[in-house]
Amino acid sequence: MTRAVVFDLDYTLAVPRRDRETILEEAVEAANAPALTRSEYLDAHRNNLTQESREPIFADLLERHESEADPAELAAAYRQTIAEAIEPLPGVERMLEELRTNYRVGLLTNGPVRAQRDKLATLGWERVFDAALVTGELEAGKPDRRAFEAITDELGVEPAEAVYVGDEVDADVAGATGAGMRAIQVLLADGPDPDPRAVAHVEQSVIANSLPNVLEDLEWT
């Protein structure tokens, strides 16, 4: 029986109004830093999942580019541009409220503490979840099983009693299933393909309407 539903944040519940490449370009320009690619940023991000802020991410990137730009200034500029751009997917706030009548509802998101907590504050979601963890606060980030065990412990459930909902194949689907949870993959318009390890798949654009029915169906399978 499902007792808890745990969500990823970015591209699962909330999305930026502008693409991330553009947001990164705006932050780079504001901080007078050299051009950085989204791919470079993601590589550095994956190596810094348990940090307080994005400053170590940008410090790594600026060192590679032999730049004297200030990583703290660039981190602050990026955090500001993200905060100005992020918005919830249609209907998810109502969905989360309704799910809490039947389940413990949690959040587990990869990233630095300040960055992800700022997003929750911008969205007004500090009290939307029964428990919300950012991997910057933990010993390890997704897909490490310790991250998933931390959120199930916070929710007071066993991993087998929880479903994890997220869009990334490695961090979310593989990570959750490896930790003994069931995973529901959120499908984005531009991929990746549905992963067979997920027990169900929902389209990002209609997650608020589709997910409650998917969760109900899981109780009968």
C-alpha positions in Angstrom: 0.0 0.0 0.0 1.3 3.5 -0.9 1.6 5.7 2.2 3.8 8.4 0.8 4.4 10.3 -2.5 7.7 12.0 -3.0 8.4 14.5 -5.7 11.4 15.9 -7.5 11.2 19.7 -8.0 12.6 21.0 -11.2 10.8 20.0 -14.4 8.5 17.8 -12.3 6.5 20.4 -10.3 7.9 23.7 -11.5 9.6 25.0 -14.6 11.3 28.2 -15.7 9.4 30.6 -18.0 12.7 30.9 -20.0 15.0 28.1 -21.1 18.0 27.4 -18.8 20.5 28.3 -21.4 19.1 31.9 -21.6 19.0 32.1 -17.8 22.6 31.1 -17.6 23.6 33.6 -20.2 21.8 36.4 -18.4 23.6 35.5 -15.1 26.9 35.3 -16.8 26.4 38.7 -18.4 25.3 40.3 -15.1 28.4 39.0 -13.3 30.9 39.8 -16.2 31.9 36.2 -16.4 33.0 34.2 -19.5 30.4 32.4 -21.6 29.4 29.0 -20.0 27.4 26.3 -21.6 24.5 24.5 -19.9 26.3 21.2 -20.4 29.4 22.5 -18.5 27.1 23.8 -15.7 25.3 20.4 -15.4 28.6 18.5 -15.2 29.8 20.8 -12.4 26.4 20.6 -10.7 26.6 16.8 -10.5 29.9 17.1 -8.7 28.5 19.5 -6.1 25.2 18.0 -4.9 25.9 18.5 -1.2 26.8 22.2 -1.1 25.3 25.2 0.7 25.2 27.3 -2.4 26.1 27.3 -6.1 29.4 29.1 -5.4 31.5 25.9 -5.6 29.8 25.0 -8.9 30.7 28.3 -10.5 34.2 28.3 -8.8 34.9 25.0 -10.6 33.6 26.4 -13.9 35.5 29.7 -13.7 38.7 27.9 -12.8 38.4 25.8 -15.9 38.0 29.0 -17.9 40.9 30.7 -16.1 38.6 33.5 -15.3 38.9 36.0 -12.4 35.2 36.6 -12.2 33.7 36.2 -8.7 31.9 32.9 -8.3 29.9 34.3 -5.4 28.6 37.1 -7.6 27.8 34.7 -10.4 26.0 32.3 -8.1 23.9 35.2 -6.7 23.1 36.4 -10.2 22.0 33.0 -11.3 19.9 32.5 -8.2 18.2 35.8 -8.9 17.4 35.0 -12.6 16.1 31.6 -11.6 13.8 33.1 -8.9 12.4 35.5 -11.4 11.7 32.8 -14.0 10.4 29.8 -12.0 6.7 29.0 -11.9 4.5 26.0 -11.0 3.1 23.7 -13.6 -0.6 24.1 -14.1 -2.7 22.7 -11.3 0.1 21.2 -9.2 -0.6 23.2 -6.1 -4.2 22.0 -6.0 -2.9 18.4 -6.7 -0.4 18.5 -3.8 -3.1 19.8 -1.4 -5.5 17.0 -2.4 -2.8 14.3 -2.2 -2.0 15.2 1.4 -5.5 14.1 2.3 -4.5 10.5 1.5 -0.7 10.3 1.6 2.3 11.7 3.3 3.7 14.1 0.6 7.5 14.8 0.4 10.0 16.6 -1.8 13.6 15.5 -2.5 15.5 17.8 -4.8 19.1 17.7 -5.9 21.1 20.9 -5.5 22.7 23.5 -3.2 20.7 24.4 -0.1 20.3 28.1 -0.7 19.4 27.7 -4.4 16.6 25.1 -3.9 15.2 26.7 -0.7 15.0 30.0 -2.5 13.0 28.3 -5.2 10.5 26.9 -2.6 10.3 30.4 -1.0 9.7 32.0 -4.4 6.9 29.5 -5.1 5.5 29.9 -1.6 5.9 26.2 -1.0 7.7 26.2 2.4 4.7 24.4 4.0 3.3 22.5 1.0 5.1 19.3 1.9 5.0 17.1 5.0 8.8 17.0 4.6 11.1 18.7 2.0 14.8 17.8 1.7 17.5 19.4 -0.4 20.6 17.2 -1.1 22.8 20.1 -0.1 21.7 19.3 3.4 22.5 15.6 3.1 25.5 13.2 2.9 24.7 12.4 -0.7 22.6 13.4 -3.6 20.4 11.5 -6.0 20.8 8.8 -7.2 22.5 7.7 -4.0 20.1 5.6 -2.0 21.0 7.5 1.2 19.2 10.6 -0.2 16.0 8.5 -0.7 16.3 6.9 2.6 16.6 10.3 4.2 13.3 11.5 2.8 11.4 8.2 3.7 12.8 8.5 7.2 11.5 12.1 7.5 8.1 10.9 6.3 8.1 8.0 8.7 7.5 5.3 6.0 9.4 2.4 4.6 10.8 2.8 1.0 8.4 0.1 -0.3 5.5 2.2 1.0 6.6 5.3 -1.1 6.4 6.3 -4.7 8.9 8.8 -6.2 7.9 11.1 -9.0 10.6 12.7 -11.2 11.7 13.3 -14.7 15.4 12.2 -14.7 16.2 8.6 -15.6 19.4 8.2 -13.6 18.8 10.5 -10.6 15.1 9.8 -10.2 13.9 6.5 -11.7 17.1 4.5 -11.2 17.8 6.2 -7.9 14.4 5.6 -6.4 14.1 2.0 -7.6 17.6 1.2 -6.4 16.5 2.5 -2.9 13.5 0.2 -2.9 10.8 2.7 -3.9 8.5 2.6 -6.9 9.1 5.3 -9.5 6.8 7.3 -11.7 8.6 9.0 -14.6 7.5 12.4 -15.7 7.9 12.6 -19.5 9.1 15.8 -21.0 8.2 16.9 -24.5 11.9 16.7 -25.6 12.7 13.4 -23.9 14.1 11.2 -22.5 12.1 8.1 -23.5 10.0 6.2 -21.0 12.1 4.0 -18.8 10.9 0.4 -18.1 12.0 0.6 -14.5 9.2 3.1 -13.8 5.9 1.6 -12.7 4.1 4.3 -14.6 4.7 7.4 -16.8 2.9 10.7 -16.8 3.2 13.6 -19.3 4.7 16.7 -17.6 2.1 19.0 -19.2 -0.8 17.2 -17.6 0.8 15.8 -14.4 -1.8 17.5 -12.1 -4.7 15.8 -13.8 -3.0 12.4 -14.5 -1.0 11.6 -11.4 -3.8 11.2 -8.9 -5.4 8.6 -11.2 -2.1 6.8 -11.7 -1.5 6.6 -8.0 -5.0 5.2 -7.5 -4.4 2.6 -10.2 -1.2 1.5 -8.5 -3.2 0.4 -5.5 -4.9 -2.2 -7.7 -1.8 -3.6 -9.3 
